[in-house]
């Protein structure tokens, strides 16, 4: 079994719902300090993968905020474990590899930017498109997934099915429901390939000042309804 086939089988065994890859050269437009080769010298491929969140905890927000946070944290743990095991698999084949956490570290919050954008990588890897909410939308599960990535020195091509049309219909429900107003006034700069700016200061302040660090999730809820 070749590496690509082995990784796809591994993804299935871990409950991942999608996996794709892109060459490191595709990330040349990322800001300095956020490019794969800056973390793993000699990196040739980025592998990004997704795990579906259970939907009821999102659908019934804000009443289910506690359950949503449990779901969020559990899925992050599962993605971290999958990334760790995938890295081990690749390194045992002689390819230095590095797993990237699905969640920004505590130290990332002052700058409001993680080491690496899984969402942008997922688009480059063919897993989905950006929605008006600046979330990754996937063909089957909409925004109801979490993401992880692995950098590797192996050259790997994981083919994904092409996405027909735009997954976002620009309905604006995510903009209207955002309690922090973080999604306002950026519609003209929106792209399904690169997303759009959002007011991260407002989003972060609402999360920490209003919900004591718990996730809001309302923009996910508003968008997920059309994929259920």
N, C-alpha and C positions, 0 to 999 in steps of 0.2 A: 504493500500500500504506500503510495507517495505521500509527502507531507501534507499537501492540500487535502487529500481524501481523509487522512488521519485526523486533521484538525476539524473537518466537518463532522466526522464521527464523534470526536471528542465533544464538540459543541452540543450535539444531540444528547450525549450521555449526561451532560451537565444541565440540561433543561434550557439551554439558550435557544432563543427563537430565531436568531439571525446572526450571521457572521460574514464579514467581508474583509477585503484587503486593498491597500493602495501603496504604490511605491513612495519612498520618502521624498523623492523629487516633487511629488504633488503638493507637499507642504511648504514649499519655498516661499509662499506668500504669508505664512504665519509670522507674527511679530518675533523679533529676536528674543531669545530666552524661553521660547515656547515651541521650538522645532525639535523633532525627534532626535536628530543627530547630536543635538546639544546635551542630551541626557544619555544617549547610548552611541558613542563614537562607532562608526562603521555600520550603523543601522541602515537597512535596505528596504524594509517593509514595515508598514503599520497594519495591525490587525485590530479591527473594532468589532464588538459583538454586543448583543442586547439580550435582556431578560425581561419578560413581561411581568408587570405588577398586577396583582389581583384587583379587579375593577370596582368592587363594591365600596372599598374604603375611599376611593376617589369619587365615585358617583354620588355619595351621600355627604360629602363635605358641605359645610364646616362641622356638622354634628359628629363626624367620624374622624376628627383631627388626630386623636390619640391612636386610632387604628391605622390611619394613613401614615403616621410617623413610624409605627411598628413595621408596616409594609415597606416603607422607604428604607429603613435601616436594615431590615432582613434581606432585601434584594441587593443592597450595597454589599453586604457580607457575602452573599452568594456570588456576586460578580468578582469580588476580591479573591475569593477562593478559586474561581474559574481562571482568573488571570494568573494566579500563582501556579496552578497546575499546568496551564498552557505554557508558561515560561519554563517550568521544569521539563516538560515534554520536549521543548525546542532545545534547551541547553543539553539534555541528555543525547541529543543528536549532533551536538557540537556547535550549536549556534547561540552565542551570547544573546540574551533577550531580557527585556525589562517590562514588568507589568505596571500599569498606571492606575492609580486608585479611581474608582467611580465617583468619589466625592472629594471636593476641594478640602485641603487640610485647613486646620484652624488658622495657621499663619497666612493663608491665602485671603482671608476675609478683609483685612485692611486695604488690600489692593483690588479686591473684588474681581480677581482673575485667577483661575487655577493654572497649574503648570501646563496643562494641555486641554484643548477643547475636544471632548469626545463627540459633541454634536457636529462640529465642522468635519471631523474625521469620518463620522458615520455617513455624511453626505458624499464625501470623496470615495468611500468604500461601497457606495451604492445601496445603503440600507434605508435611506429616506430623504426627505426634503425639510427645509425650514418652513415653519408656519408663521403667520403674522405675530404669534405670541413669542417668537424666537425660540420655540421648542423644536426638537426633532419630531417630525411626523412620519410614521411608518405606514406602509400600505394596508396592513392587516389590523394593527393595534393603535394606530394614531399616535398620540403622545404618551400612551400608557406603558412605556418601557424605560428602563434605566440602561446605562451604557458603561462599558469598560473597554480598555485598549491594551495592546501589547506591542512594544517595539522589538524588532528582531533583526539580526544580521543575515537571516536567511532570505532568499528571494522566493516569494510565495505569491501565487495568484489564486484568489478565491473568487470565483465567478458568482455574481448575483443576478437575479432577474431584473430586467429593465422596468422602470416605473413609468406607467402611462399617465400623462397629464399632470396637473397640479393637485397635490393632496390637500392643500389649503384653498378654501373657497372665498377667503376674505370676508367672512360673515361679520367679523368684528366683535363676536361675543366675548372673546378673551379680553379685548380692550375694555369693554363695558363692565365686565365683572371684576376686574383687578381692583382690590380695595385700596391699593397704594397709588393708583394712577401711574404706574411705572411703564405702561405700554402706550401711553398717549403720544400723538403728534409725530409718529415716525413712519406712517404708512407709505409715504412717497419713496423712501429709501429701502423698502423691503424687497428681498430677493429670495427665491426658493433655494438658491445655491449657497448664499452667504448670510442669510438672515437679515437682521436689522438692529440698530442700536436700541437698547431699552434703558430706562433710568435705573441703573443698578443701585444707586444710593437709596432711592425710595423703596425698592424691593427689599434690600438688605435691612433698612431701618424698620420696615414693617415686620419683617421676620423676627428681628431681635428685640425691638422695643415693644411690640404688641403681643407677640407669641413666644417670647422667651427663647428664641432660637429654633422653634418648631417651624417646619415648612408650611407655607400657605396652601399651595396646590389648586387655587381656584381657577387659574388659567388652564391648567390641565383638565379640570373637571368640565369647563365650558366647551373645550375642544373635543374631549373624549366622547361626548354624547352623540356626535355624528358618526362615530366609528363603531358604536355598540350594536 
